[in-house]
Structure formats: structure tokens, C-alpha cells
Amino acid sequence: MGDNSGLILLVFLAFLFAWLLNRVRRAFRLGPVGYAGVMVVFIIVVLAMWGQTIG
């Protein structure tokens, strides 16, 4: 399995995104519903990008 570099990059991007999301959530005062919605969209985008790199 030599394809771990992409996974590591995704994990790094996820941490970066979570940090940014925390700042955005404080700025916009999002509730749990808005926070969950953003997370779901992010996960879908990441899975789509990951699927494209594999296929």
C-alpha cells in the first residue's frame, strides 16, 4: 500500500478545515445544526475527491 501519502494529506486537510471551521463557527455563531451541515458537506466533498484519485 504505497498510496498512504494521499490519506495523510486528507487527514492534514481535515485538521486544517476543523480549525478554520471553529473560527468560522465563532464568527457566525452557528448552532449544532449548521455545524453538522458543514461537516456533512465537507465529508461528501472529501470522499468525492478521494474517489477520483483512486478511480
C-alpha positions as CSV (number, residue, x, y, z in Angstrom):
1,M,0.0,0.0,0.0
2,G,2.1,2.9,-1.3
3,D,-0.9,5.2,-1.5
4,N,-0.7,6.5,2.1
5,S,0.6,9.9,1.1
6,G,-2.9,10.9,-0.2
7,L,-4.5,9.7,3.0
8,I,-2.0,11.7,5.2
9,L,-2.8,14.8,3.1
10,L,-6.5,14.3,3.6
11,V,-6.0,14.0,7.3
12,F,-3.9,17.1,7.4
13,L,-6.6,19.0,5.3
14,A,-9.3,17.7,7.7
15,F,-7.5,19.1,10.7
16,L,-6.9,22.4,9.0
17,F,-10.5,22.5,7.9
18,A,-11.7,21.7,11.5
19,W,-9.5,24.6,12.9
20,L,-10.9,27.0,10.3
21,L,-14.4,25.8,10.9
22,N,-14.1,26.5,14.6
23,R,-13.1,30.1,13.8
24,V,-15.9,30.5,11.3
25,R,-18.4,29.0,13.7
26,R,-17.4,31.5,16.4
27,A,-17.6,34.4,13.9
28,F,-21.0,33.4,12.6
29,R,-22.4,31.9,15.8
30,L,-23.5,28.7,14.0
31,G,-25.6,26.3,16.0
32,P,-25.0,22.5,16.2
33,V,-27.3,22.0,13.1
34,G,-25.2,24.4,11.0
35,Y,-22.0,22.9,12.2
36,A,-23.2,19.3,11.4
37,G,-24.4,20.5,8.0
38,V,-21.0,21.9,7.1
39,M,-19.3,18.8,8.3
40,V,-21.6,16.6,6.2
41,V,-20.8,18.7,3.1
42,F,-17.1,18.6,3.8
43,I,-17.1,14.8,4.2
44,I,-19.0,14.3,0.9
45,V,-16.5,16.6,-0.9
46,V,-13.5,14.7,0.6
47,L,-15.0,11.3,-0.3
48,A,-15.7,12.5,-3.9
49,M,-12.1,13.8,-4.2
50,W,-10.7,10.6,-2.7
51,G,-12.8,8.5,-5.1
52,Q,-11.5,10.5,-8.0
53,T,-7.8,10.0,-7.1
54,I,-8.4,6.2,-6.8
55,G,-10.5,5.8,-9.9
